[in-house]
Amino acid sequence: MCFGALQLANLMARRFHLMIPLQIVSSCAAKGTQETTKKNLAISGIEDAESEDGIVVFHAGTDCSTGKLKTSGGRVLGVTAVATNLEDARDKANAACDKITFPGAFWRSDIGCR
């Protein structure tokens, strides 16, 4: 009986380990340094990016005080992707970043490569 319970616990632990999601965050940043970053640039595509499963966009350098979403700093957004493995998480994060636009937007597509 103990052996069967131990096997079941071992199997459940392995299944649980395989189900733990992996998260990766890509910073969608504005061009320039902190001092030279242009502000008040219109941001679009966040809703489209977040419509994909496992994507959440966190705001960092944004401003919506005028009722329209605009940039207000260098690291504008944190685009978070959740997947079961690193490659899928990277692919999802990069695809989500592709959907978000503002003048001078960029991100590193190699996050999670090393």
N, C-alpha and C positions, 0 to 999 in steps of 0.2 A: 504494500500500500504506500509506504513512504517513497519507494522508488518511482511509482507512478506519479505521485504528487510532485516529486522533484523533476521528473521529465516534463510534466505539464508546466511547472513554474519556469523551467528553462526555455521551453517553447514560447511561452507568453513573453518572457523577457526579450527573446530574439525578435519576436513580432513587434513588440513595443519599440524596440530600438530602430527597426526598419521604418516605423511609422512616424518617428520624430521628424518634424519638418525642419528644413534648413532655410535660413533667411539671409538675404544679401541686400545691402543698401547702396545704391548709387546716388551720389550727390549731383544733382542737376544744377550747374553753377552758371553764373553770369561772367562774361568776358572781362578781363582786367584784374587789377589788384583791389584790395579793399578800398583804397583811396580813389581809384579811377573807375570803379564799376559804375555803369550807367544805371540809374534808377527810374522808376515809373514806366517801365516797359511792359506792355500787355502780355499776359500769359494765357495760353489756351491749350486745350488737349488733356487737361487733368481728368476730366470726367470720362473721356474716352480711354485713357490709360487705366483708370480704376475700374472700368467695366470688365476688365479681364480678371478671372479668378486668381486669387493669391497676390493681388497688387494693392498696396496702400501707399498713398503719397502724403508725406508729412511736410508741413510748411515750415520754412525757416526764415528766409529773407523775402517775405511777401508782405504786401500791404493791400487791404481791401477797404480802407476807410472811405474811399470815394464810391464804393459799390461795385467797382471793377477790380479784378485781381491784377496786381502789378508787382514787378520786382522792387525790392528795397534793400538788397544786399548781395553779397558774392555767392554764398551757398544758398541758392534759392529754395530748392526742394530736396527732400530725401525720398527717393523712389525705392520702396521696399517690395521685394518679391519673395514669396514663400513657395518652396517646392520640396520634393523628397530627395533631391540631389543637387550638388553644386552647379553642374552644367545647366540643368533646367532652370534653376534660380537665376543664373547669369543671363540666360537667353530671355527669360521673362522680364527681368529688370531692364535689359537693353531695349527690348521691344516696347516696353512702357515708356522709356525715355524718348524713343523715336516719335512717340505720339504727342509729347509735350513740346510746345514751341514758345519761344520769345526771342527777340533779336540778340544774337551773340551767345545763345544757350550752348553749353557743351557738358559732357560727362565722360568719364573714363570707362571705356567698354571692357577694360582688362581687369576690373575688380574681381577678385576671387580666382585669378589665374595661377597664383603661386601657392 
